[in-house]
């Protein structure tokens, strides 16, 4: 009901273009779109499409794939971990891509996965991370939103205890949050993407189909942490950068979990 109220409030005020950030907004957007057919609703990470509801799909899998390459190359134990918030398709997609990137560098890598069931329980994220560290993971990526601070705290404390372990950020450039342990971040440049989407709407080319934004648009990337770049072998960085160039040139297809209406396997 809260999502519906937000959409209806903005639409009633006369806004012609309304953005919502998150998979969880898609059903409310469809309902609002039916009541306000002349208003365009854009849902980043959404999967439902109508004449005036547009899913904006950030192909964060591309950044996650590059992160997986770096993780596997930096792992001394041969085990890496993934801690997620809620097991929704966009998150699952980033994890499948991370795993694929890791196996591209090290086919025998072990990949651990766990979900905490929400986006803001820092304690649960820390517990999940500690559990993976105890199972041998020495590089851990998250897709947990605000709960990510628990992941970084667990890794930082392990380092302080003498372990050589690393973390990887997600969604935004988190390198400065824990610069002593975060190797890099898979990032979405959201403001840039929203601006381009607004321009498409202004030009009359937005509506009735999903809009994808990825590495080739400079919206998705993997950003190395300048404070730790010297800890990463130059050959590994070069290999990651070559993969990035191939992704941008559409020469390397990164795995996704389809969830948008009309995609293969999605009704």
C-alpha positions as MATLAB code, in Angstrom:
seq = 'XXXXXXXXXXXXXXXXXXXXXXXXXXXXXXXXXXXXXXXXXXXXXXXXXXXXXXXXXXXXXXXXXXXXXXXXXXXXXXXXXXXXXXXXXXXXXXXXXXXXXXXXXXXXXXXXXXXXXXXXXXXXXXXXXXXXXXXXXXXXXXXXXXXXXXXXXXXXXXXXXXXXXXXXXXXXXXXXXXXXXXXXXXXXXXXXXXXXXXXXXXXXXXXXXXXXXXXXXXXXXXXXXXXXXXXXXXXXXXXXXXXXXXXXXXXXXXXXXXXXXXXXXXX';
ca = [
       0.000    0.000    0.000;
       2.868    2.362    0.756;
       4.262    1.983   -2.759;
       0.822    2.520   -4.305;
       0.291    5.663   -2.257;
       3.634    7.102   -3.329;
       2.939    6.525   -7.031;
      -0.611    7.849   -6.845;
       0.478   10.897   -4.881;
       3.087   11.944   -7.442;
       0.812   11.159  -10.388;
      -2.040   13.152   -8.828;
       0.280   16.136   -8.467;
       0.777   16.109  -12.226;
       4.215   14.564  -12.601;
       4.562   13.093  -16.097;
       7.587   10.858  -15.420;
       8.020    8.983  -12.141;
      11.015    6.830  -11.150;
      11.084    4.045   -8.559;
      14.261    2.210   -7.636;
      13.748   -1.461   -6.906;
      12.180   -4.745   -8.063;
       9.611   -4.481   -5.246;
       7.898   -1.469   -6.891;
       6.865   -3.216  -10.121;
       3.353   -4.379   -9.186;
       2.418   -1.019   -7.676;
       3.685    0.678  -10.842;
       1.413   -1.461  -13.011;
      -1.592   -0.562  -10.866;
      -0.727    3.137  -10.915;
      -0.136    3.000  -14.657;
      -3.667    1.731  -15.203;
      -5.102    4.670  -13.258;
      -2.832    7.262  -14.886;
      -2.367    6.180  -18.532;
      -0.726    9.480  -19.488;
       1.984    9.175  -16.838;
       5.136    7.126  -17.452;
       6.456    5.008  -14.592;
      10.057    3.761  -14.685;
      11.024    0.961  -12.299;
      14.723    0.188  -12.099;
      15.168   -3.533  -11.608;
      11.507   -4.159  -12.410;
      10.276   -6.958  -14.610;
       6.754   -5.954  -15.671;
       6.005   -4.005  -18.846;
       3.014   -2.016  -20.069;
       2.409    0.898  -22.405;
       3.437    3.346  -19.685;
       5.444    1.176  -17.257;
       9.074    0.740  -18.238;
      11.531   -1.576  -16.480;
      14.991   -0.010  -16.394;
      17.377   -2.944  -16.218;
      20.870   -2.287  -14.934;
      22.998   -5.173  -16.182;
      25.022   -5.198  -12.977;
      25.933   -8.769  -13.836;
      28.632   -7.301  -16.072;
      30.351   -5.587  -13.156;
      29.830   -8.669  -10.993;
      31.507  -10.869  -13.597;
      34.610   -8.675  -13.494;
      34.488   -8.754   -9.697;
      34.443  -12.545   -9.826;
      37.559  -12.566  -11.963;
      39.415  -10.413   -9.450;
      38.102  -12.445   -6.512;
      39.283  -15.751   -7.947;
      42.644  -14.296   -8.880;
      43.158  -12.935   -5.363;
      41.956  -16.015   -3.473;
      44.651  -18.017   -1.727;
      42.248  -20.676   -0.430;
      40.365  -21.352   -3.641;
      37.100  -20.411   -1.924;
      35.118  -17.193   -2.430;
      31.788  -16.143   -0.957;
      28.610  -14.246   -1.813;
      26.286  -12.729    0.797;
      22.911  -11.532   -0.491;
      19.940   -9.700    0.952;
      16.732  -11.100   -0.544;
      16.918  -13.870   -3.158;
      15.220  -11.913   -5.951;
      16.205  -12.424   -9.611;
      18.360   -9.283   -9.989;
      20.471  -10.335   -6.996;
      20.645  -13.958   -8.090;
      21.786  -12.750  -11.501;
      24.713  -10.817  -10.051;
      25.770  -13.904   -8.122;
      25.599  -16.205  -11.150;
      27.729  -13.708  -13.064;
      30.215  -13.395  -10.191;
      30.555  -17.168  -10.142;
      31.061  -17.290  -13.918;
      33.751  -14.613  -13.744;
      35.503  -16.475  -10.955;
      35.464  -19.740  -12.914;
      36.808  -17.970  -15.997;
      39.977  -17.315  -14.016;
      39.986  -20.422  -11.843;
      37.724  -23.263  -12.999;
      38.092  -25.195   -9.739;
      37.077  -22.292   -7.477;
      34.523  -23.036   -4.742;
      31.762  -20.461   -4.399;
      29.688  -20.119   -1.226;
      26.305  -18.381   -1.215;
      23.948  -17.217    1.525;
      21.012  -14.814    1.890;
      19.966  -12.925    5.018;
      16.360  -12.296    3.893;
      16.385   -8.495    4.105;
      18.419   -5.426    3.148;
      19.262   -3.762    6.431;
      20.186   -6.321    9.099;
      23.861   -5.506    9.606;
      24.206   -8.159   12.307;
      22.818  -10.922   10.096;
      25.123   -9.901    7.245;
      28.082  -10.024    9.599;
      27.086  -13.480   10.862;
      26.692  -14.795    7.306;
      30.093  -13.422    6.380;
      31.787  -14.895    9.454;
      30.246  -18.275    8.598;
      31.694  -18.122    5.087;
      35.101  -17.036    6.369;
      35.113  -20.044    8.697;
      34.405  -22.278    5.700;
      37.522  -20.990    3.991;
      36.287  -18.092    1.872;
      38.915  -15.368    1.661;
      37.190  -12.994   -0.787;
      33.528  -12.094   -0.192;
      31.183  -10.012   -2.330;
      27.807   -8.792   -1.141;
      24.530   -7.657   -2.638;
      22.841   -6.599    0.586;
      22.301   -2.840    0.314;
      22.569   -1.201    3.779;
      23.471   -4.494    5.462;
      26.780   -4.451    3.585;
      28.397   -2.740    6.564;
      28.130   -6.053    8.403;
      30.032   -7.792    5.621;
      32.813   -5.232    5.712;
      32.962   -5.297    9.506;
      33.406   -9.073    9.552;
      36.163   -8.954    6.943;
      37.914   -6.069    8.693;
      37.860   -7.910   12.017;
      39.265  -11.044   10.370;
      42.127   -9.000    8.945;
      42.778   -7.447   12.352;
      42.959  -10.989   13.756;
      45.692  -11.840   11.270;
      43.788  -13.394    8.364;
      44.420  -12.331    4.782;
      40.897  -11.836    3.474;
      39.161   -9.316    1.231;
      35.742   -7.864    0.456;
      34.132   -6.503   -2.714;
      31.511   -3.746   -2.837;
      28.329   -3.685   -4.895;
      25.832   -1.234   -6.418;
      27.809    1.916   -5.592;
      31.504    2.716   -5.241;
      32.063    1.483   -1.687;
      35.846    1.464   -1.875;
      36.121    4.272    0.653;
      33.914    2.534    3.235;
      36.650    0.085    4.237;
      39.615    0.965    2.006;
      41.935   -1.455    3.767;
      39.882   -4.540    2.785;
      37.673   -3.702   -0.237;
      39.422   -4.686   -3.481;
      36.888   -2.911   -5.679;
      33.207   -2.320   -6.303;
      30.720   -3.377   -8.980;
      28.947   -0.069   -9.545;
      25.772    1.333  -11.092;
      25.985    4.969  -12.147;
      22.313    5.581  -11.402;
      22.073    9.377  -11.875;
      23.589    9.127  -15.344;
      21.183    6.349  -16.318;
      18.135    8.201  -14.985;
      19.159   11.272  -16.966;
      19.459    9.278  -20.201;
      16.081    7.666  -19.485;
      14.480   11.081  -19.006;
      15.960   12.213  -22.313;
      14.476    9.150  -24.044;
      11.086    9.979  -22.516;
      11.414   13.598  -23.657;
      12.194   12.390  -27.173;
       9.112   10.166  -27.154;
      11.048    6.890  -27.467;
      10.291    5.491  -24.003;
       7.453    3.065  -23.314;
       6.125   -0.419  -23.981;
       9.491   -2.164  -23.680;
      12.279   -2.619  -21.140;
      15.282   -0.329  -21.237;
      18.713   -1.854  -20.601;
      21.731    0.040  -19.278;
      25.116   -1.601  -18.967;
      28.855   -1.421  -19.417;
      28.609   -0.304  -23.032;
      26.654    2.738  -21.807;
      29.247    3.409  -19.073;
      26.489    2.847  -16.509;
      27.914   -0.444  -15.168;
      31.561   -0.954  -14.241;
      33.960   -2.569  -11.811;
      36.022    0.070  -10.054;
      39.262   -0.982   -8.389;
      40.126    0.494   -5.010;
      43.093    2.853   -5.553;
      44.309    2.106   -2.026;
      44.706   -1.615   -2.806;
      45.447   -1.674   -6.509;
      49.119   -2.426   -5.813;
      48.079   -5.609   -3.990;
      46.501   -7.004   -7.170;
      48.841   -8.654   -9.704;
      49.140   -6.509  -12.853;
      48.417   -9.559  -15.026;
      45.092  -10.054  -13.233;
      44.157   -6.405  -13.689;
      45.020   -6.647  -17.375;
      42.910   -9.768  -17.787;
      39.963   -8.073  -16.074;
      40.328   -4.965  -18.232;
      40.431   -7.088  -21.388;
      37.180   -8.778  -20.316;
      35.629   -5.362  -19.639;
      36.543   -4.235  -23.156;
      35.002   -7.397  -24.622;
      31.790   -6.872  -22.634;
      31.535   -3.272  -23.830;
      32.068   -4.440  -27.408;
      29.334   -7.119  -27.012;
      31.956   -9.815  -27.599;
      31.560  -11.400  -24.158;
      28.074  -12.318  -22.957;
      27.702  -12.398  -19.195;
      25.166  -14.775  -17.568;
      21.869  -13.285  -16.371;
      18.813  -14.608  -14.565;
      15.913  -13.572  -16.855;
      13.054  -11.870  -15.032;
      11.674   -9.258  -17.439;
       8.407   -9.996  -19.251;
       9.232  -11.078  -22.786;
      12.717  -12.368  -22.022;
      13.443  -16.013  -22.792;
      11.920  -18.189  -20.102;
       9.771  -15.400  -18.640;
       5.989  -15.480  -19.319;
];
